Amino acid sequence: MTKVHDRGGWPTDEPINQSQHVLEDWEIHVDALSRLLNQKGINCRDETRYETERLSLNQYEGLRYYEKWALSAENILVAKGLITREELDIKMAGLEASR
């Protein structure tokens, strides 16, 4: 049985978008965070891939590429006890309030 990320088994008539994507600031930050976590030995690409492959169909289809990476990093940091969901929620609420 294929998983949600296994696009090879999903027939479609839609063409593949091969245009270049200019990264937004937040995407650059997520990429840098991922590289830093990897460099510090906190996680590795296999862990990020594993977390991405565990996303539900709705999450996988609804999130952008770097949003998937961010959610994977969040799940890894929580699983390893380096941060709690509550700490993340508090920080996110503060960021939203400052907008």
ZIPE-V637901 format. One record per pair of residues at least 12 apart in sequence whose C-alpha atoms are under 7 Angstrom apart, sorted by sequence separation. I is the first residue (numbers start at 0). J is the second residue. If there is no record, write none. Layout:
BEGIN
i = {I	I}
j = {J	J}
END
This chain:
BEGIN
i = {51	51	47	50	47	47	29	26	29	4	3}
j = {67	71	68	71	71	72	65	65	69	52	56}
END
